[in-house]
Amino acid sequence: MLRVGIIGVSGYTGVELARILSGHPQIEITVATSRQYEGKPLSEVYPNLRGCVELTCTNPAADELPELADFFFTAVPHKTAMDIVPPLLKAGKKVVDLSADFRIREVAVYEKWYQPHTSKELLPEAVYGLPELYRDRVKTCRLTANPGCYPTSVILGLAPLLREGLIDPATLIIDSKSGTSGAGRGASVATLFCEVTDGFRPYKVGGSHRHIPEIEQELSALAGNPVTVSFTPHLLPVSRGILSTMYARLTTDCDLASLDALYQKTYQHERFVRLCPPGTVPATQHVRGSNFCDIGLAIDRRAGRVIVMSAIDNIVKGAAGQAVQNMNLMHGFAETTGLLGAPFFP
């Protein structure tokens, strides 16, 4: 059994890690840290885990952590991760980090959008943990930077088109909607029930969302040229789910059948990417609670644009599920282990 530690278990991502890992047949959660809930049973903090995870939240010192597990998930805020991860790696442990601290390859870009980086020496070796693009590198690394939720939905949706040069990247418009769990569990007026329910609004408008450099980094790598996107996120009055709709001008005369064939070829061996039958569209309620990404395609002939629609559960494929998928690859388990549950419905 692999001894696994969750550093930062008190947020939505941390508890989702605990939920998924509780059904993983080849791991044992040996430590779950939380400063806020130190000394409390995790099942008391999150009653959904009663009978599934019988573990007490602890707050060990940094130098005590390496002895408590062999593999770690760091589900902590940006800046915090860059301080926690280096000692774990030095102790010979492997880590999947769920913050943004190791996702951006260029130090200057990271520091422009976040804060000064104190572990920049690790950036060259950190592998961007989107298995559908970087599976072989994830298998052999010791530090995986788990992708953000919006970027996961966008990159998987656009990868086939950009690789084949079928769209003009300069025309890319990305319109994404997320459930409120994407904002985290911390108290905020903006995510109170009365502020969110019966409403729908954009936020971080005008190119100010911190996932933009991550999206542009990966889309540029796929296109082979720098890509600048227009990205607008929106807050949905639901708890879980992301739906991203991407628009771009086609560079050649394609029909829907040929695009569908391209996507089928690209993702035919990807267990967690599901392509919607032609004429149907993805929906957040069809991926809820699962590690699936559902993708649908349409062509607007009048405008000469392709429309790509991508749906994920922001806490699973957008965070904890993908992190477990990466752990499986890093430790040599079957990639799908613990992740094949069908989506919740309704």
Steps between C-alpha positions, in 0.01 A plus 500: 500500500618849418489735799346827385482839670259785423646835601211743525199274542252762619410649160273358231795357308644338812177330599442384143846344505407319822171381347662364185799348677273324751392275212848444358600136563876559501547796732460586867448860611738532795489874563257783426613843611296804596590789726136603530371156602799359685390228742158449339400178320477566128159333497381760750616785278353328192220262606483352147821312591349316800590134477729571205794695643567458872785745539565793732623829356849587616736793460852353505813705464652510152795282602261233633305458177741276303475225763120491485448394136680398182297704253347844557227717356544868583152653488606836640483860376749654258825607666450246779577208269836634389615490862362152578600308188884533497559323837274214392693451177830523687377218725442282192122535487286553192249783487196610303452870566151639445591867528626714212853524640662256256269522196659801331835421343634855474585666831427850371154399381416336831618799700303741280172319574565372854789592731878454531601136460728360770546153346565594139773237472225236491310649207710331227430153638133541593277323248168654401261228608255469212539127431340520157791721389790410730438143614852369433664788686263466797594133533864579567483825699508568872301827488179542306331838471132415489321721243239758586133425443427751223822414314418128509167553328644744245819313408330163451234668288740683269803268479403309182418817304818683599727205430362471147496875435128497424421821686645849510620543862470879469121461477463286813227604742449290812181531702502290818254445783578345838311386807563687824723228648770632267531800732598278793343447840607824663220734604431771241205728441530439125424129542224518762182316398298820463775659291525209257166322469260618227784696343777467246795732455848533353804580712868581446400657168750658262782248509563506874437137605810319628434191288570697182882452497455128564251471213721702266811301595345168403308623194820662372687170538226323303490763225877536474463878520407752771126504565309782668143425603197700597372318810195591705390285797149504647355384832216250476244457781599132543747328730704301246588506135673694224371554149741667260388613156781589258459685173759532222514566128578194289808519276364247252165379377413221744176319558377367832565139401870565436539688828325222686735247338800708613378507860418130492854423380657732760309370799416143404726356771426764765274344763400832655417695185153430363392642164135593462324344199464746209211736558511470880667723757675444835342605828641542848239269655629213285854513645416594859710308753709333229844528342355531150535786254215507249564681171253608233553668162301726271571715194348840438509508119376856475786633715760246390565401858533175689341477844655262753313423822670331795350393833679377812441479873730775625583315824567162336652516150570865577687421823493192726410233244771612262743509793422134577534419129849653515585312819403175330736576213785610727481187714435245225137423584243458225413857402127452558527345849249654738357726233251298297185587693214619282397867532234601754152546355285691556 
